[in-house]
Amino acid sequence: MPFTSDTSTPFAPVALSPADTSNSSLKSLQHDSPLTAGAGAAISGLPATSGLPATASLTSQAITVFKPLPLELHQHQLPCIHPRAVIFDLDGTLLDTAPDIIGACNATLEHYGFAPLSMELGLSKVTAGMRTLLRLGIPTEQQAQLDIDGEMRSYFAQYYLDHICEHTKPFTGMLELLDDLNQAGIKLAVVTNKYEDMTHKLLKNFAFYKDLQMILGCDSITNSKPHPEPILKTMEALKVEPYDTLYVGDHQNDIMAANRAKARSAVALWGYGPRECGDPKDWHAHYLLPDIAALRLLTLGK
């Protein structure tokens, strides 16, 4: 989620039928009246941000309770949640954009007489934005003498726009998944802290661009992630409820935004965020996804 406006334990499912009163945590919820959104949080082990539809009744449908399991088991025991919409973060989730972002940073540093960043160092902060990346390559004592936030940042942004898709590509398996999600009638959208014109220019290079029903950048809203506004605005445009929506991102800010919007949240462990934000198990996401195969299982069941 670079180029911004600069502004828990994995859960594995155990399906319980309402008729099954053997589980003590479920007994207290056996009734005919509808649950309000978020009432599932009363069940031990269910994420507090989990929302059930306001019309859901425990007497007419099963609910899913999540118990902590090791990640290697979690990968193979994900439920299929059949979302009506899947919203993706862009950088580090949908596309591997790091080579072009770090390349633009290095071109800028070299233009101003500094050594380029290693790919490893660049990846450690690629989600943090242009200013942070540039400062990584400039000695602290020289930073005050340079117009990092103005001239250098503008050079960086223009270079990136001119070379925006030279090495960027979807993560392995993502193209096929997007096509299958679209064929299944699941609405697709992108919410990113990138600027919107930059996002459109990048995504137009890929066939799935035509299947995206909404693309929302940081300059189309008042508050960027981790604020819930971009996800709330996208769900409203797609005409879907939070409990029917899955948001997939690789950064803690993605998960915070999704949880605050009451959508289901999933961490893309294949992305860049875990390098910067610590242990994803502490982000309180509904799902931790080791790979795109796990995302396929979660959304399509196959």
Buried (B, 14 or more C-beta within 10 A) or exposed (E): BBBBBBEBBBBBBBEBEBEEEEEEEBEEBEEEEBBEBBBBBEBEEBBEBBBBBEEBBBEEEEBBBBEEBEBEEBBEBBBEBEBBBBBBBBBBBBBBBBBBBBBBBBBBBEEBEBEBBEBEBBBBBBBBBBBBBBBBBBEEEEEEEBEBEEEBBEBBBEBBBEBBBEBBBBBEBBBEBBEBBBEEEBBBBBBBBBBBEBBBEBBEEBEBEEBBBBBBBBBBBEBBBBBBBBBBBBBEEBEBBBBBBBBBBBBBBBBBBBBBBBBBBBBBBBBBBBBBBEEBBEBBBBBBBBBBBBBBBBBBEE
